[in-house]
Amino acid sequence: MWGRKGEEIIRELANWEMRKWGSVGCYDDFLVKIK
């Protein structure tokens, strides 16, 4: 849906979210937010 570039951007944002909260579980929450 997003394309390859979109995937890279989403992955970077997800990594930033995980660093910010210090929790790997935030990745799932992040994916839910963007859908």
PyMOL Python script that loads the backbone (N, CA, C, O; Angstrom):
from pymol import cmd

cmd.read_pdbstr("""\
ATOM      1  N   MET A   1       0.833  -1.202   0.000  1.00  0.00           N
ATOM      2  CA  MET A   1       0.000   0.000   0.000  1.00  0.00           C
ATOM      3  C   MET A   1       0.873   1.258   0.000  1.00  0.00           C
ATOM      4  O   MET A   1       0.615   2.202  -0.748  1.00  0.00           O
ATOM      5  N   TRP A   2       1.900   1.261   0.840  1.00  0.00           N
ATOM      6  CA  TRP A   2       2.753   2.438   0.952  1.00  0.00           C
ATOM      7  C   TRP A   2       3.865   2.440  -0.089  1.00  0.00           C
ATOM      8  O   TRP A   2       4.381   3.496  -0.456  1.00  0.00           O
ATOM      9  N   GLY A   3       4.226   1.267  -0.554  1.00  0.00           N
ATOM     10  CA  GLY A   3       5.360   1.209  -1.470  1.00  0.00           C
ATOM     11  C   GLY A   3       6.652   1.038  -0.685  1.00  0.00           C
ATOM     12  O   GLY A   3       6.666   1.119   0.543  1.00  0.00           O
ATOM     13  N   ARG A   4       7.723   0.803  -1.405  1.00  0.00           N
ATOM     14  CA  ARG A   4       9.004   0.543  -0.732  1.00  0.00           C
ATOM     15  C   ARG A   4       9.486   1.738   0.077  1.00  0.00           C
ATOM     16  O   ARG A   4       9.947   1.568   1.205  1.00  0.00           O
ATOM     17  N   LYS A   5       9.388   2.952  -0.481  1.00  0.00           N
ATOM     18  CA  LYS A   5       9.838   4.146   0.244  1.00  0.00           C
ATOM     19  C   LYS A   5       9.000   4.353   1.494  1.00  0.00           C
ATOM     20  O   LYS A   5       9.520   4.708   2.552  1.00  0.00           O
ATOM     21  N   GLY A   6       7.705   4.128   1.365  1.00  0.00           N
ATOM     22  CA  GLY A   6       6.818   4.279   2.520  1.00  0.00           C
ATOM     23  C   GLY A   6       7.201   3.310   3.628  1.00  0.00           C
ATOM     24  O   GLY A   6       7.171   3.659   4.809  1.00  0.00           O
ATOM     25  N   GLU A   7       7.561   2.088   3.240  1.00  0.00           N
ATOM     26  CA  GLU A   7       7.972   1.085   4.232  1.00  0.00           C
ATOM     27  C   GLU A   7       9.202   1.577   4.998  1.00  0.00           C
ATOM     28  O   GLU A   7       9.279   1.423   6.217  1.00  0.00           O
ATOM     29  N   GLU A   8      10.157   2.166   4.284  1.00  0.00           N
ATOM     30  CA  GLU A   8      11.375   2.663   4.939  1.00  0.00           C
ATOM     31  C   GLU A   8      11.036   3.765   5.932  1.00  0.00           C
ATOM     32  O   GLU A   8      11.543   3.782   7.054  1.00  0.00           O
ATOM     33  N   ILE A   9      10.168   4.693   5.506  1.00  0.00           N
ATOM     34  CA  ILE A   9       9.779   5.804   6.374  1.00  0.00           C
ATOM     35  C   ILE A   9       9.062   5.279   7.613  1.00  0.00           C
ATOM     36  O   ILE A   9       9.352   5.698   8.733  1.00  0.00           O
ATOM     37  N   ILE A  10       8.122   4.355   7.400  1.00  0.00           N
ATOM     38  CA  ILE A  10       7.374   3.793   8.525  1.00  0.00           C
ATOM     39  C   ILE A  10       8.319   3.078   9.484  1.00  0.00           C
ATOM     40  O   ILE A  10       8.179   3.181  10.703  1.00  0.00           O
ATOM     41  N   ARG A  11       9.283   2.351   8.918  1.00  0.00           N
ATOM     42  CA  ARG A  11      10.228   1.620   9.774  1.00  0.00           C
ATOM     43  C   ARG A  11      11.056   2.590  10.606  1.00  0.00           C
ATOM     44  O   ARG A  11      11.304   2.334  11.785  1.00  0.00           O
ATOM     45  N   GLU A  12      11.488   3.702  10.008  1.00  0.00           N
ATOM     46  CA  GLU A  12      12.275   4.685  10.760  1.00  0.00           C
ATOM     47  C   GLU A  12      11.440   5.308  11.869  1.00  0.00           C
ATOM     48  O   GLU A  12      11.917   5.474  12.992  1.00  0.00           O
ATOM     49  N   LEU A  13      10.191   5.653  11.554  1.00  0.00           N
ATOM     50  CA  LEU A  13       9.313   6.228  12.568  1.00  0.00           C
ATOM     51  C   LEU A  13       9.064   5.230  13.690  1.00  0.00           C
ATOM     52  O   LEU A  13       9.059   5.600  14.864  1.00  0.00           O
ATOM     53  N   ALA A  14       8.860   3.971  13.332  1.00  0.00           N
ATOM     54  CA  ALA A  14       8.628   2.932  14.337  1.00  0.00           C
ATOM     55  C   ALA A  14       9.854   2.786  15.235  1.00  0.00           C
ATOM     56  O   ALA A  14       9.721   2.640  16.450  1.00  0.00           O
ATOM     57  N   ASN A  15      11.044   2.825  14.645  1.00  0.00           N
ATOM     58  CA  ASN A  15      12.273   2.727  15.434  1.00  0.00           C
ATOM     59  C   ASN A  15      12.373   3.902  16.396  1.00  0.00           C
ATOM     60  O   ASN A  15      12.787   3.733  17.543  1.00  0.00           O
ATOM     61  N   TRP A  16      11.994   5.106  15.932  1.00  0.00           N
ATOM     62  CA  TRP A  16      12.025   6.291  16.782  1.00  0.00           C
ATOM     63  C   TRP A  16      11.048   6.132  17.939  1.00  0.00           C
ATOM     64  O   TRP A  16      11.361   6.483  19.077  1.00  0.00           O
ATOM     65  N   GLU A  17       9.857   5.597  17.644  1.00  0.00           N
ATOM     66  CA  GLU A  17       8.854   5.357  18.685  1.00  0.00           C
ATOM     67  C   GLU A  17       9.409   4.393  19.729  1.00  0.00           C
ATOM     68  O   GLU A  17       9.249   4.609  20.931  1.00  0.00           O
ATOM     69  N   MET A  18      10.057   3.333  19.269  1.00  0.00           N
ATOM     70  CA  MET A  18      10.590   2.327  20.198  1.00  0.00           C
ATOM     71  C   MET A  18      11.682   2.927  21.080  1.00  0.00           C
ATOM     72  O   MET A  18      11.752   2.627  22.272  1.00  0.00           O
ATOM     73  N   ARG A  19      12.538   3.776  20.494  1.00  0.00           N
ATOM     74  CA  ARG A  19      13.583   4.421  21.301  1.00  0.00           C
ATOM     75  C   ARG A  19      12.948   5.366  22.312  1.00  0.00           C
ATOM     76  O   ARG A  19      13.366   5.429  23.468  1.00  0.00           O
ATOM     77  N   LYS A  20      11.928   6.104  21.859  1.00  0.00           N
ATOM     78  CA  LYS A  20      11.279   7.085  22.713  1.00  0.00           C
ATOM     79  C   LYS A  20      10.641   6.424  23.933  1.00  0.00           C
ATOM     80  O   LYS A  20      10.773   6.913  25.055  1.00  0.00           O
ATOM     81  N   TRP A  21       9.949   5.310  23.705  1.00  0.00           N
ATOM     82  CA  TRP A  21       9.254   4.644  24.809  1.00  0.00           C
ATOM     83  C   TRP A  21      10.102   3.549  25.445  1.00  0.00           C
ATOM     84  O   TRP A  21       9.800   3.091  26.547  1.00  0.00           O
ATOM     85  N   GLY A  22      11.171   3.124  24.749  1.00  0.00           N
ATOM     86  CA  GLY A  22      12.028   2.073  25.296  1.00  0.00           C
ATOM     87  C   GLY A  22      11.294   0.750  25.402  1.00  0.00           C
ATOM     88  O   GLY A  22      11.540  -0.034  26.320  1.00  0.00           O
ATOM     89  N   SER A  23      10.390   0.501  24.460  1.00  0.00           N
ATOM     90  CA  SER A  23       9.618  -0.742  24.498  1.00  0.00           C
ATOM     91  C   SER A  23       9.401  -1.269  23.093  1.00  0.00           C
ATOM     92  O   SER A  23       8.945  -0.537  22.214  1.00  0.00           O
ATOM     93  N   VAL A  24       9.727  -2.535  22.878  1.00  0.00           N
ATOM     94  CA  VAL A  24       9.553  -3.132  21.557  1.00  0.00           C
ATOM     95  C   VAL A  24       8.072  -3.272  21.233  1.00  0.00           C
ATOM     96  O   VAL A  24       7.684  -3.244  20.065  1.00  0.00           O
ATOM     97  N   GLY A  25       7.242  -3.423  22.265  1.00  0.00           N
ATOM     98  CA  GLY A  25       5.806  -3.586  22.065  1.00  0.00           C
ATOM     99  C   GLY A  25       5.167  -2.383  21.382  1.00  0.00           C
ATOM    100  O   GLY A  25       4.080  -2.499  20.816  1.00  0.00           O
ATOM    101  N   CYS A  26       5.833  -1.222  21.427  1.00  0.00           N
ATOM    102  CA  CYS A  26       5.274  -0.022  20.809  1.00  0.00           C
ATOM    103  C   CYS A  26       5.159  -0.179  19.295  1.00  0.00           C
ATOM    104  O   CYS A  26       4.350   0.498  18.660  1.00  0.00           O
ATOM    105  N   TYR A  27       5.962  -1.066  18.716  1.00  0.00           N
ATOM    106  CA  TYR A  27       5.918  -1.244  17.261  1.00  0.00           C
ATOM    107  C   TYR A  27       4.532  -1.696  16.822  1.00  0.00           C
ATOM    108  O   TYR A  27       4.004  -1.202  15.825  1.00  0.00           O
ATOM    109  N   ASP A  28       3.938  -2.638  17.564  1.00  0.00           N
ATOM    110  CA  ASP A  28       2.594  -3.117  17.224  1.00  0.00           C
ATOM    111  C   ASP A  28       1.586  -1.983  17.363  1.00  0.00           C
ATOM    112  O   ASP A  28       0.716  -1.818  16.508  1.00  0.00           O
ATOM    113  N   ASP A  29       1.697  -1.200  18.438  1.00  0.00           N
ATOM    114  CA  ASP A  29       0.782  -0.079  18.647  1.00  0.00           C
ATOM    115  C   ASP A  29       0.923   0.925  17.516  1.00  0.00           C
ATOM    116  O   ASP A  29      -0.066   1.491  17.050  1.00  0.00           O
ATOM    117  N   PHE A  30       2.160   1.144  17.075  1.00  0.00           N
ATOM    118  CA  PHE A  30       2.408   2.089  15.993  1.00  0.00           C
ATOM    119  C   PHE A  30       1.735   1.625  14.706  1.00  0.00           C
ATOM    120  O   PHE A  30       1.117   2.421  13.999  1.00  0.00           O
ATOM    121  N   LEU A  31       1.860   0.336  14.406  1.00  0.00           N
ATOM    122  CA  LEU A  31       1.238  -0.200  13.191  1.00  0.00           C
ATOM    123  C   LEU A  31      -0.275  -0.034  13.251  1.00  0.00           C
ATOM    124  O   LEU A  31      -0.910   0.246  12.235  1.00  0.00           O
ATOM    125  N   VAL A  32      -0.850  -0.203  14.428  1.00  0.00           N
ATOM    126  CA  VAL A  32      -2.302  -0.048  14.579  1.00  0.00           C
ATOM    127  C   VAL A  32      -2.693   1.403  14.314  1.00  0.00           C
ATOM    128  O   VAL A  32      -3.720   1.671  13.690  1.00  0.00           O
ATOM    129  N   LYS A  33      -1.872   2.338  14.790  1.00  0.00           N
ATOM    130  CA  LYS A  33      -2.179   3.766  14.620  1.00  0.00           C
ATOM    131  C   LYS A  33      -2.247   4.183  13.156  1.00  0.00           C
ATOM    132  O   LYS A  33      -3.129   4.951  12.770  1.00  0.00           O
ATOM    133  N   ILE A  34      -1.324   3.683  12.340  1.00  0.00           N
ATOM    134  CA  ILE A  34      -1.265   4.138  10.948  1.00  0.00           C
ATOM    135  C   ILE A  34      -2.273   3.453  10.045  1.00  0.00           C
ATOM    136  O   ILE A  34      -2.441   3.856   8.894  1.00  0.00           O
ATOM    137  N   LYS A  35      -2.955   2.415  10.547  1.00  0.00           N
ATOM    138  CA  LYS A  35      -3.899   1.696   9.689  1.00  0.00           C
ATOM    139  C   LYS A  35      -5.273   2.336   9.747  1.00  0.00           C
ATOM    140  O   LYS A  35      -6.202   1.868   9.088  1.00  0.00           O
TER     141      LYS A  35
END
""", "prot")
cmd.dss("prot")
cmd.show_as("cartoon", "prot")
cmd.util.cbc("prot")
cmd.orient("prot")
